[in-house]
Structure formats: structure tokens, C-alpha cells
Amino acid sequence: AQSVTQLGSHVSVSEGALVLLRCNYSSSVPPYLFWYVQYPNQGLQLLLKYTSAATLVKGINGFEAEFKKSETSFHLTKPSAHMSDAAEYFCAVSDNFNKFYFGSGTKLNVKP
Amino acid sequence: EAGVTQFPSHSVIEKGQTVTLRCDPISGHDNLYWYRRVMGKEIKFLLHFVKESKQDESGMPNNRFLAERTGGTYSTLKVQPAELEDSGVYFCASSLIAGSSTDTQYFGPGTRLTVL
């Protein structure tokens, strides 16, 4: 069985501060991991994905995530938050790239 | 290139009524997925089409839900009769290659369904 837990349904940071969104997964097989972002009135957009290559994955808009097997984590980070980063972020796990298991989402608020 | 589109964007119906949601995938994408997010919780997988065939429908909650994809193009998801717990946001996604690490599922903006 696979599942994802996102700690913190709401995260608030100041513009220019570090963004850290937490994701822990449970998987009975080697997982593939994803971060998606949803801006208001838009569909989910892929930020980055881990497919068992490099454990540090770089995505779009300056985001990156590190796969840590020992901690079963795949936290999303960005060194410096921009106002445009305000959105809802979803972590997901899959074992076959077809059926995704998503977390409950984290809304990121960026304060000026 | 147009993305995944969904219609309607919002639907408000009464308990017991029927609602049909539509998804138009990206042109040429054989794989189409339906997901649902209820009450701000996690997004849950409903089913996966490959062309017009249901590849995996393990996430369909019950027989009040019927998904079709005639001709392998657009898909519809019908809820009949709708219950209060069916309220949520229904997302559709499509991909070119099923099960590929090099491909991506592209999501639509979702249909917000409210059952009163």
C-alpha cells in the first residue's frame, strides 16, 4: 500500500525566506515521487519528480526536493520565496506512473 | 497546444439528481485519468482509461459512478443519483505514454461539484 503525508496544511513565509514543505511517504515498493503545484483556477502542474536517479531533484521555478530513503521523506524546498509562489502544493507517490497517491496538500502563503 | 479542459467548472445540484462531468484530454493522449478531492482532503485516484478501455477502475467509489470514453477521445463521468458525500473537486488528467517515467500526467483545472 502507498500513501503520502504532508505535514502542515498551511505554511506561511516571508518573501525572500526559505520555503520548506514536508512530505513523507509509505510504499511497499521503490517509489516514484512527485510534487505538483496548483495555482488558483488552474490545473495541477508538475514541479519535479524522482524516478530513482539522482536523489536531489531540481524542478521548475527554483524548487528542488531530496529523496531520503532512510527517512521516507521527499521534502520540497526553495531558497528564496517569491510572491508568485503562493499556491497549493501536492506531494504524490506512485509505483507505476499511472495510479498516483496524493497527500492532502499544503497551501503556501507568501507575505510581503 | 491546448491543455486538458473540463466542463463545467462548477456544478451545484440537489441530492438525488444526476450530473455529468466532461473531460477533454490533450490531443493525441491515449491515457486519461479521473481523480477526486473531497473536502480539502487528499486527491484520490478514480480510474484510468487507455483509449476507450478501462485499464484500472479500482478507485471508483460505488456503482453510482459511471465513466465512459467512447471513441477514445473525451471522457464523461456521470454520478447518478448524487449524494451529499459526492461533493468535491473532480480532476481529469491525461498522458501520452502509460506508465512511463519520462512522461507526465497533465491535469485539468477540475470541476467543483456541490451536492445540496
Interface residues (C-beta under 8 A of the other chain):
Chain A: V4 S9 Y32 Y36 N41 Q42 G43 L44 Q45 L46 K49 T51 F90 A92 N96 F97 N98 K99 F100 Y101 F102 G103 S104 G105
Chain B: G3 V4 N31 Y33 Y35 G40 K41 E42 I43 K44 F45 H48 Q55 D56 S58 G59 F91 A93 A98 G99 S100 S101 D103 T104 Q105 Y106 F107 G108 P109 G110
